Amino acid sequence: MTRCSKILAWALGLLVITGWAQAQSTEWPSRAVRVIVPYPAGGGVDVLARALAQRLQERWQQPVTVDNRPGANTLIGTEMVARATDNHTLLLTTDATFTINPHLYSKLPYDFERDFAPISRMVSFSQLLVASASLPANTLPELVNLARKQPGALSYASYGAGSQPQLATEMLKQKAGIFILHIPYRGIPQAVSAVVSGEIPLTWAGIPSARPHLQSKRMKALAYGGKTRHPALPDVPTVGELGYPEIDANVWVGLFAPIGMPAGHVERIGRDVASVLVEPGFKEREIDGKGYDLVSGSGQELARHIRQELATRAGPIRYSGAKVD
């Protein structure tokens, strides 16, 4: 072999090795993926995140772990993802993070447009106004009458100032002309447990969190926050039917990546998540069976939805009087 042919063979070999190394460096995921959920373990969002993580782990052949980082109206966990630079950290959260918090805080430690790449809106659900079994009111009108007769005697649980349960109840108080004391808890599992035990008479909860306690008769549903009655609870009237159409008790759950994650990775995650959500076994058990509605879509669609909802929620939040700082 001549000196020239040796150099050529060396150069070709180097190209092959370089190409292989580049392929390895761009392959995703190359290690464990962490999904941060800014809510406590045990709630509906956490349960969905863990079911999704299990299916994605099977697809990606890498560990996919759920890391609960609750607190400060989702600010703690959300900021962690905004600052992540490892390309293997995701955020699974609700609409409150990006459409309610900006109206409650004069300054946030993150910015949706600057810090996040939306992947997909996955599911939506409406919350139930639920009461302890011992509360001497079985309907929303009876609750309003009771609150008027005993001003200041009732209280309700939420998972923090500015949370969906607080906004919905404050709107009810404004429209009905009643006073019910707000007692914030760490998360919706804790709020629901307080109602089940009789410690607090009222809260709002999604069907996945509430249904076991409704079935055991340890809790009762007074109203449903959706526009129409839910098929799983056809006897529970909507807040609109009962004269309070202004109450917003609707929630959606979405998946986000830090803005620095390569677009190809974000697109791949979106495709895989969309595929998992419609898998017959997953959809029947984790979505339909839990009372969720499937609302998956592209990251671009999610970004547009957030901008629209951010604008439309300004009025109701201002009307409710909710403010953190």
C-alpha positions as CSV (number, residue, x, y, z in Angstrom):
1,M,0.0,0.0,0.0
2,T,1.4,3.4,-1.0
3,R,1.8,6.3,1.4
4,C,-1.0,8.1,-0.4
5,S,-3.4,5.1,-0.2
6,K,-2.6,4.7,3.5
7,I,-3.5,8.4,4.1
8,L,-6.7,7.9,2.2
9,A,-7.7,4.8,4.2
10,W,-6.9,6.6,7.4
11,A,-9.0,9.6,6.4
12,L,-12.0,7.4,5.4
13,G,-11.7,5.5,8.7
14,L,-11.7,8.8,10.6
15,L,-14.8,9.9,8.8
16,V,-16.6,6.7,9.7
17,I,-15.6,7.0,13.3
18,T,-16.6,10.7,13.4
19,G,-19.9,9.9,11.8
20,W,-20.6,7.1,14.3
21,A,-19.7,9.4,17.3
22,Q,-22.0,12.2,16.0
23,A,-24.8,9.7,15.6
24,Q,-24.2,8.5,19.2
25,S,-24.2,12.0,20.6
26,T,-27.4,13.0,18.8
27,E,-29.3,9.8,19.7
28,W,-32.0,10.5,22.2
29,P,-32.5,9.6,25.0
30,S,-28.9,8.6,25.8
31,R,-29.6,8.2,29.5
32,A,-32.4,8.4,32.1
33,V,-35.2,10.9,31.5
34,R,-36.7,12.9,34.4
35,V,-40.2,14.2,34.3
36,I,-40.8,16.9,36.9
37,V,-44.4,17.1,38.2
38,P,-44.9,20.3,40.3
39,Y,-47.7,18.6,42.3
40,P,-47.6,16.2,45.2
41,A,-47.6,12.4,44.6
42,G,-51.0,10.7,44.5
43,G,-53.0,13.3,42.6
44,G,-54.5,12.9,39.2
45,V,-51.7,14.7,37.4
46,D,-49.1,12.5,39.2
47,V,-50.9,9.3,38.4
48,L,-51.1,10.2,34.7
49,A,-47.4,11.2,34.7
50,R,-46.4,7.8,36.1
51,A,-48.6,5.8,33.7
52,L,-47.1,7.8,30.7
53,A,-43.6,7.4,32.0
54,Q,-43.9,3.6,32.2
55,R,-45.0,3.5,28.5
56,L,-42.3,5.9,27.4
57,Q,-39.7,3.9,29.2
58,E,-40.6,0.8,27.2
59,R,-40.3,2.8,24.0
60,W,-37.1,4.6,24.8
61,Q,-35.3,1.7,26.5
62,Q,-34.1,4.2,29.1
63,P,-35.4,4.8,32.7
64,V,-38.1,7.5,32.8
65,T,-38.7,8.7,36.3
66,V,-41.3,11.0,37.8
67,D,-39.9,13.6,40.2
68,N,-42.6,15.4,42.3
69,R,-41.5,19.0,43.2
70,P,-44.7,20.6,44.6
71,G,-44.9,24.0,46.2
72,A,-45.5,27.7,45.4
73,N,-48.3,27.2,42.9
74,T,-46.0,25.0,40.7
75,L,-43.2,27.6,40.7
76,I,-40.6,25.4,42.3
77,G,-40.8,22.5,39.9
78,T,-41.3,24.7,36.8
79,E,-38.3,26.8,37.6
80,M,-36.2,23.7,37.9
81,V,-37.1,22.6,34.3
82,A,-36.6,26.2,33.0
83,R,-33.0,26.0,34.2
84,A,-32.3,22.5,33.1
85,T,-29.6,22.1,30.5
86,D,-29.2,18.3,30.3
87,N,-31.7,17.7,27.5
88,H,-33.3,14.9,29.5
89,T,-35.6,16.9,31.9
90,L,-39.3,17.5,31.1
91,L,-42.1,19.3,32.8
92,L,-45.6,17.8,33.1
93,T,-48.0,20.3,34.5
94,T,-51.4,21.9,34.3
95,D,-52.7,25.1,32.7
96,A,-52.3,27.0,35.9
97,T,-48.5,27.2,35.5
98,F,-48.7,29.3,32.3
99,T,-52.2,30.8,32.2
100,I,-53.0,31.6,35.8
101,N,-49.7,32.2,37.6
102,P,-48.8,35.2,35.3
103,H,-51.9,37.0,36.6
104,L,-51.2,36.2,40.2
105,Y,-47.5,37.1,40.5
106,S,-45.9,40.4,39.7
107,K,-42.7,38.5,38.9
108,L,-42.2,34.9,38.0
109,P,-38.9,32.9,38.0
110,Y,-39.7,31.6,34.5
111,D,-41.2,32.9,31.3
112,F,-43.2,30.7,28.9
113,E,-42.0,32.3,25.7
114,R,-38.3,32.5,26.8
115,D,-37.8,29.3,28.8
116,F,-40.0,26.5,27.4
117,A,-40.7,24.5,24.3
118,P,-44.3,23.1,24.4
119,I,-44.5,19.5,23.4
120,S,-48.2,18.5,23.6
121,R,-51.4,19.2,25.5
122,M,-52.5,15.7,26.5
123,V,-55.8,15.6,28.5
124,S,-58.4,17.9,30.0
125,F,-60.9,17.5,32.7
126,S,-63.4,19.5,34.7
127,Q,-63.4,19.5,38.5
128,L,-66.2,18.6,40.9
129,L,-67.4,20.7,43.8
130,V,-67.3,18.0,46.5
131,A,-68.3,18.1,50.2
132,S,-67.8,15.9,53.2
133,A,-70.5,13.4,53.9
134,S,-71.4,15.2,57.2
135,L,-72.1,18.6,55.5
136,P,-75.9,19.4,55.8
137,A,-76.1,20.3,52.2
138,N,-76.5,17.9,49.3
139,T,-76.8,20.4,46.4
140,L,-75.1,23.6,45.4
141,P,-78.3,25.7,46.1
142,E,-78.5,24.1,49.6
143,L,-74.8,25.0,50.1
144,V,-75.4,28.6,49.2
145,N,-78.4,28.8,51.5
146,L,-76.4,27.3,54.4
147,A,-73.6,29.7,53.8
148,R,-76.0,32.6,53.9
149,K,-77.6,31.4,57.2
150,Q,-74.2,30.8,58.8
151,P,-71.8,33.4,57.4
152,G,-68.2,32.5,58.1
153,A,-69.0,29.1,59.5
154,L,-67.9,27.2,56.3
155,S,-64.5,26.7,54.9
156,Y,-63.0,25.1,51.7
157,A,-59.7,23.5,50.9
158,S,-57.5,24.3,47.9
159,Y,-54.0,23.4,46.9
160,G,-52.8,27.0,47.3
161,A,-53.6,30.6,46.6
162,G,-54.5,31.1,43.0
163,S,-55.2,27.4,42.4
164,Q,-58.2,26.3,40.4
165,P,-60.2,25.4,43.5
166,Q,-59.6,28.8,45.0
167,L,-60.5,30.7,41.8
168,A,-63.7,28.6,41.3
169,T,-64.8,29.1,44.9
170,E,-64.0,32.8,45.0
171,M,-66.1,33.3,41.8
172,L,-68.9,31.4,43.5
173,K,-68.6,33.6,46.6
174,Q,-68.8,36.7,44.4
175,K,-71.8,35.6,42.4
176,A,-73.8,34.1,45.3
177,G,-72.9,36.8,47.8
178,I,-71.6,34.4,50.5
179,F,-68.4,34.0,52.5
180,I,-66.5,30.7,52.8
181,L,-63.1,30.7,54.5
182,H,-60.2,29.6,52.3
183,I,-57.8,27.0,53.8
184,P,-54.8,26.2,51.5
185,Y,-53.3,22.7,51.6
186,R,-50.1,21.3,50.0
187,G,-51.8,19.5,47.2
188,I,-55.2,18.1,46.0
189,P,-54.6,14.7,47.7
190,Q,-54.3,16.5,51.0
191,A,-57.3,18.7,50.3
192,V,-59.4,15.7,49.4
193,S,-58.3,13.8,52.4
194,A,-59.3,16.7,54.6
195,V,-62.8,16.7,53.1
196,V,-63.1,12.9,53.5
197,S,-62.1,13.1,57.1
198,G,-64.5,15.9,57.8
199,E,-61.7,18.3,58.7
200,I,-62.8,20.7,55.9
201,P,-66.3,20.6,54.4
202,L,-65.6,21.6,50.8
203,T,-63.1,21.4,47.9
204,W,-62.9,20.9,44.1
205,A,-61.4,17.8,42.7
206,G,-61.1,15.9,39.4
207,I,-63.1,12.7,38.9
208,P,-60.0,10.5,39.3
209,S,-59.3,11.9,42.8
210,A,-62.9,12.1,43.9
211,R,-64.6,9.0,42.5
212,P,-63.3,6.4,45.0
213,H,-64.6,8.5,47.9
214,L,-67.9,9.2,46.1
215,Q,-68.4,5.5,45.6
216,S,-67.6,4.8,49.3
217,K,-70.1,7.6,50.3
218,R,-67.4,9.4,52.3
219,M,-67.8,12.4,50.1
220,K,-70.6,13.8,47.9
221,A,-70.6,15.8,44.7
222,L,-72.6,19.0,44.7
223,A,-71.8,20.3,41.1
224,Y,-69.6,19.6,38.1
225,G,-67.5,22.3,36.5
226,G,-67.9,21.2,32.9
227,K,-70.2,22.7,30.3
228,T,-72.2,19.5,30.1
229,R,-72.7,16.7,32.6
230,H,-70.1,14.0,32.7
231,P,-71.1,10.5,31.5
232,A,-69.5,8.9,34.6
233,L,-71.7,11.1,36.9
234,P,-74.8,11.8,35.0
235,D,-76.8,12.8,38.1
236,V,-74.4,15.6,39.1
237,P,-75.6,18.9,37.5
238,T,-73.2,21.4,36.1
239,V,-72.5,24.8,37.7
240,G,-74.1,26.4,34.6
241,E,-77.3,24.5,35.2
242,L,-77.4,25.8,38.7
243,G,-77.0,29.4,37.8
244,Y,-73.2,29.9,37.9
245,P,-71.9,29.7,34.2
246,E,-69.1,32.1,35.1
247,I,-67.3,29.5,37.3
248,D,-64.2,28.1,35.5
249,A,-63.3,24.7,36.9
250,N,-61.6,23.2,33.8
251,V,-58.1,22.0,33.8
252,W,-55.7,20.6,31.1
253,V,-52.4,18.8,31.4
254,G,-49.5,19.4,29.1
255,L,-45.9,18.3,28.5
256,F,-43.0,20.8,28.1
257,A,-39.3,20.8,27.5
258,P,-36.6,23.5,28.3
259,I,-36.2,25.8,25.4
260,G,-32.6,24.6,24.8
261,M,-33.6,21.1,23.9
262,P,-33.0,20.4,20.2
263,A,-36.1,20.6,18.0
264,G,-35.6,17.0,16.8
265,H,-35.8,15.7,20.3
266,V,-38.9,17.8,21.1
267,E,-40.6,16.5,17.9
268,R,-39.8,12.9,18.7
269,I,-41.1,13.2,22.3
270,G,-44.3,14.7,20.9
271,R,-44.8,11.8,18.4
272,D,-44.1,9.2,21.0
273,V,-46.5,10.8,23.6
274,A,-49.3,11.1,21.0
275,S,-48.8,7.5,20.1
276,V,-49.0,6.3,23.7
277,L,-52.1,8.4,24.4
278,V,-54.1,6.6,21.8
279,E,-52.9,3.0,22.6
280,P,-56.1,1.1,23.2
281,G,-55.0,-0.2,26.6
282,F,-53.7,3.1,27.8
283,K,-56.5,5.2,26.5
284,E,-59.2,3.0,28.0
285,R,-57.6,2.7,31.4
286,E,-55.7,5.9,32.0
287,I,-57.8,8.4,30.0
288,D,-61.4,7.3,29.5
289,G,-61.4,5.2,32.7
290,K,-60.2,8.2,34.8
291,G,-62.7,10.6,33.4
292,Y,-60.3,12.6,31.2
293,D,-60.8,13.9,27.7
294,L,-58.1,13.4,25.2
295,V,-56.9,16.7,23.7
296,S,-53.5,15.9,22.3
297,G,-52.0,18.2,19.7
298,S,-48.7,19.7,18.4
299,G,-46.4,22.0,20.4
300,Q,-47.4,24.8,18.1
301,E,-51.1,24.2,18.9
302,L,-50.3,24.2,22.6
303,A,-48.4,27.5,22.4
304,R,-51.4,29.1,20.6
305,H,-53.8,27.7,23.2
306,I,-51.7,29.1,26.1
307,R,-51.6,32.6,24.6
308,Q,-55.3,32.6,24.0
309,E,-56.1,31.3,27.5
310,L,-53.7,33.7,29.1
311,A,-55.7,36.6,27.7
312,T,-59.2,35.2,28.4
313,R,-58.4,34.3,32.0
314,A,-57.3,37.8,33.0
315,G,-60.9,39.0,33.5
316,P,-62.2,36.1,35.6
317,I,-59.1,36.1,37.8
318,R,-59.4,39.8,38.4
319,Y,-63.1,39.4,39.2
320,S,-62.4,36.6,41.7
321,G,-60.0,38.9,43.6
322,A,-57.3,36.2,43.8
323,K,-53.7,37.6,44.1
324,V,-50.5,36.2,45.6
325,D,-48.3,39.3,45.4
